[in-house]
């Protein structure tokens, strides 16, 4: 099994800029925006060479 990288970033599905996923709703998004690893905005590629 792979572990979660220590530098992970958390986004809501709406930040992916796609409508291909089901929306869990505004309440859940509001909750995760308060989490330490939340990063609002477009997804950025991760450096996967580590």
Secondary structure by P-SEA (a helix, b strand, c coil): ccccccbbbbbccccccccccccccaaaaaaacccccccccccccccccc
